[in-house]
Amino acid sequence: MLGTEFTLRRNAMAHVVIKNLAKEFINRRQKHRLGDDTDVGFGDNVLVLDNINLEFFEGEMVCILGPSGCGKSTLLRIIAGFEPVFSGQILINGKQNGGPCSDNIFVFQHSALMPWMTVWENVGLGLRRLKDKELKKEKIQEFVAMVELEGFEHHYPRQLSGGMQRRAELARALAVNPDMLIMDEPFSGLDFLTHMKMREEVVNMHEYICKTTLIVTHDIDDALIMGDRIVVMSGRPSIVKLERKLDFPHPRNFEKEPDLSKLRDEVFLMLGVSYAV
Amino acid sequence: MKASKSPSLLALLAFGFIFLLWQLAARYSGWSAQVFPGPIKVLTAMGELISNGTLLKHSVASLFRVTAGFYLAILFGIPLGIVLGRLRIARQFLNPIIQFLRPISPLAWIPLAMLWFGIGDKPAVFLIFLSSFFPLVVSTAIAANSIDPTFFQVASNFNFSRIEVVTKIVVPGMLPDVVTALRITITIAWLVVVAAEMIAVQSGLGYLILDSRNALRMDYVMDAMIVIGIIGLLLDHIMRRLGRIDSVCWGPNSH
């Protein structure tokens, strides 16, 4: 249904289909305290996601917005296979999601580089099964160069700045040649300039490799500048409030695109903030 | 330069102060020089012990026992610690037993050790093994259990096999904590070897102390004590160096 209204630049095949997805968190601690003889439905379970229907298309970059604690990260973790589905269905390339695998690489909110491995070893994680040593070396070099970390190959993550750590993680993710990148607040904790630069790099990277990319963010500008499409979710229990295709050429600019600017105001209002304070 | 030099200078000063205090105490305590020898007497005695090779022989014997017991403890303790740290069912099954055996002093095992292993190196090695095994198991289990779960998610994301999870995540992930545990444990092992050597063997620094006491040579007793201190310091130093290896010291609290 939703797919028809999009005029997609890229291959219009649905990569991920989410049908009637709901997710409840069971509050174990409360259950223990209350014992088994209390009434069912005393609020011991929290409904996080409620009846989510979404489709992500091949090669598309979708930014998912929502108030904090609304379950947008949970949605990503379910897609990546880290969390079980509670009810509903997730199909990836038409198949049931069978747990985490290297087709869908998750980029964590805080750097998840192995601190005991150098940049070189981290980027090579997904290439460790490669028999051809020369090819492996070449590939690692290629991805290290892609994120401009030449000269830092033998540094440990703790010796890198926050931005460099994120870039190294991006290189590690891309080196596996995944079908999809799943990024959970990829710019959180970065300073303003690094944030802007990383945003640009992710957009360029996406233009270049055209992989399905899902990004959860709380930064409305990030979503509007980067996304081919945005999805806005409501507070808990979360439902999809708005889906909008963004047909604006890169690089985007709010001053030059009044429609984008208008959409920003709309989203701000939707999230309960008046932008014109 | 200045900052790194002044602590060792202060340490030297402290030793000098102790030396002086010792001399004064020996001089004015009222005990005879045989009961409470002063530092000069003790150092001359040490010269004798070094030149006739006694000290070296006993030190090597003690170090051998500690090394053997300690390696055995590592060999069994660390794998068991990993299993306890990573498998809830193993933890629920074995943890009560380990927590029950842990507070029993290794010295309480002396009668059994002698009965089981007779006289010689074996009971001493067994006691040292016991003294290091339990602390190692417990700290390894805690270290393996407290690895950031994110890394295991990364591992599953990158299709790690079970063996790869252990070799690439668990072992390097717990290494900083385990090295700290080794440092503490070798100190305990070194404490126990002296006691163990007082019961079942004819060599080692513990035996030297016992033998010298029987001969009423308190200067030799003190020599053995000094050597025990020095070797303990060296062992700790070696362990600390281990923690400075680059792929080991990634941890937040090691610098």
Interface residues (C-beta under 8 A of the other chain):
Chain A: A80 G81 F82 G99 P100 C101 S102 N104 I105 F106 F108 H110 A112 M114 P115 W116 M117 L125 G126 Y156 P157 R158 V176
Chain B: T150 F151 Q153 V154 S156 N157 F158 N159 K168 I169 P172 G173 L175 D246 S247 V248 W250 G251
